[in-house]
């Protein structure tokens, strides 16, 4: 079982090596990188490339680790007992399976995505140590031991909002997705827009990287944002000359796809004013 990337997802050699190393070691793959660099999409593409079902667990600030295992709905059981419902006699009717349980009981190997783990409480990763290591857990209400039928391919993403515990990191294979260089970005764009004109792409990417490299920018545009920007340029049937016209004399054309806060917009407005006044 080897991941080699897909036609719609340009994976660098080191990323491919990381995915296959995690599969070989049967360790969770911890993926970090800037937002918008394709961390979540990686899990979906691994699922597609290896023809495996994907189970996605998207983490929020309120998510508890126990929810990934199961939840016992005591309130519903109490209500049903008051109504005289016969199903109240079997506690299993009130056990809701979490994403880990679903992945563990899958008859075929699957991909388990734990997305944006750093959004949760700092204790969240520690609370999953044994379950991800041994691939089993105990259901106390029913005295069941749930063990993985097939060890899933576990992919965990993080935007680095919080530091993860050392004990958790030791159990993972780690990879940081670097922001794509120009050559890789061109390949990514061609996978999404195969008919894009080369002169338009050259000018657009030059402007894009100039925006990213601008000193003082608060929120650098990501891969997903440059793809949105190019989609808009193509939908408006703009060409390289239109982009050059906007150039250094004003904000990038359709800049709302690239700049996402007022501080950065004001920064580029000031820079454009300075460029015009120095002529």
C-alpha positions, 0 to 999 in steps of 0.5 A: 500500500503506497501513496504516490499522489493523485492527478488533482493533488500535487504532493512533493517527494518529502510529503509522499515519503512521510505518508508512506512512512506513517503507513509502514510504521502504523503511526498517526501522521501529524501534518502541520503547515500554514492554513490553506496548504492542503492538510485536510485535502491530503487525507481525502486524497490518500483515501482516494489514491488507496481506495479507502473509506475516509472517516472525518472528525473535525475538531472544535474548541468544545470537542472532548476526546471521549466524543471520538470514542462514544457518548452515553445519552443518559437524558434520552434514557431518562425521558424514555423511562418516564414514557415507559419505552421498552428500549430503556432496558437495553443501555446499548440503545443510548450509546452513540458511536464516535468517529474512532469507534466507527474507524475501529469497527470498519471491516476494511482498512480506512483513513481516519482524519482528525482535523485541526487537533490544536483547536481543542483543549490542551488535554485533548491529545493526551486523552487519546494517547492509549486509544491511538497507540493500542487501537482499542478502548473500553465502554464502561456502560456496557463493559465492552472492549472495542478493538480495531479490526483493521488498523486505520491510516490516521492523519492528524492536522494542526495549524500550530495554534497550540503546542502539542504534548511531547508524549503525543508527539512521540507516537506520531510521524511528523511532517511540515508542509512547506509553502509551495515554491514557484515550480510546485505552485505552477504544477498545482495551478495546472492541476486545477486550471489545465488551460490557463495561459502561461503569460497570465499565470506568470504575471499572476504568480509574480504578483502573488509572491510579491504580496506574500513577501511584502514586509508587514503583511499580517495574513499571507495569502495561501495556496487555496486563496491564490486558486480562488484568485485565479478562478476569478481572473479566468471567470472575468476573462482577464489577461496578463496585460490587465494584471500588469495595469493594476501592478504597483500603482494600486491594489492587486486586481480582485484583491479581496481573494488575497487580502483578508483584513483591513490592515493589509488592504491599508498597507498596500494602499499606502505602498501604492501611493508611495510608488506613484508619488516617487515617479 
